[in-house]
Amino acid sequence: MERFALEAFTPHDERLEAVTIAPLTAPGRVQAAIFYVAAGGRIARHPAATPQILAVIEGEGLVSGADGAFQPIGPGEAVFWVAGEEHETVSDHGLTALIVEAEGLTPRR
């Protein structure tokens, strides 16, 4: 077993507004991180570089996919975006989510 501390940082990226990230993996084929979206924050619309899952741990927000229509999401819920799919996440009250990105990633059905 190897324990490690989560080291969160606020990236300088115009797509991220009031977002802090705590990476769980080193850069590589699989990326996993905890995203903290503060109240009023957002991950602006952009294409998924690889298949991606966002699973909400705490809080609530709205997510959109290719059609741009927002849908509510909360704790215990997740969303999957395919590679290249335009998507966005916003939160009025804040949310914490686990985001996993990897080639070949598929959601459990």
N, C-alpha and C positions, 0 to 999 in steps of 0.2 A: 504494500500500500504506500502511496505517496500523497501526502496532504500538501496543499498549496493554497496560498492566499489569493483571493480575487483582487486584482489590481485594476480598478476602473479608471478610465480616462475619458475626457471629452474631446472627441475628434474635431478637427477643423475641416469640415466637409459641408458644403452648401446644401446638401440633401438632408442633413441632420440638424434639426432645430430642437434644442433643449433635450438632447440625447446623450447619455453616458453609456459606455460600453466596457464590460469586463470580459475579456477573452478567456475561454476555457482551453483552447487548443493553440498550439504553435501554428504559424502559417503552413499550409499544406493542402493535401487533397480533400480533407474534411475540415470544415471550419465550424466552431461552436462558440457562442458567446451569450452572456446575459446582457440584454439591452434594457436600460432604464429610460423610459420616455416620461419626462416630467409633465405636469399639468400644462396643457396648451402646446405640448411638443408634437413633433411629427418626424417621420421618415418620409421625405418627399418622394413623389412618383419617380420611379426609375425601373429599368429592366433588371430582372434577376440574372446575375452572371451565371449561376448554376441552379439546379433545383434547390428549393429552399422551404424549410418549415419554420413557422413562427408559432410557438406555444405560449400562451399567456399563463403566467404564474400568479400574478396579483394585479388588481386594477382592471380597467376596462378601456376600450377604445373602439375605433372603427378601422376596418381594413378594406381595401379594394383590390381588384384584379384587373384583367385585361379590359373588361367593359367599363371600368372607372366607377361603378356603383359601389358605394360604401355599405358595409354590413357590420353590425355590432359583433364584438368579440370580448370574451371575459375569461376569468380563471377556469382552467380545465378544458379550454377550447383551443384548437389549433387551426392553422390554415397552411395550405401547400401551394406554392407557385412553381410552375415549370420554368426551365431556363428560357430567358428572353421575355418572359411575361412582365408587362408593366404592372407595378403595384405600388401601394402607399399605405402607411399606417399613421393614424392620428389619435390623440387622446386629450380630452378636455380635463380629465381628473388625474391622469398619470397611469402608467402601466409598467409592469416588469415582465419581460418575455425571454424565453430561451429561443435563440435562432440557430438553426443548423443548416449548413450549406454543403453539398457534395455532389459530384457527378454520380449518376445512378441512384440518387436518393428517391425513394417513393414513400408515400404515406401508408400507414397501416389502415386497411379497410376492413 
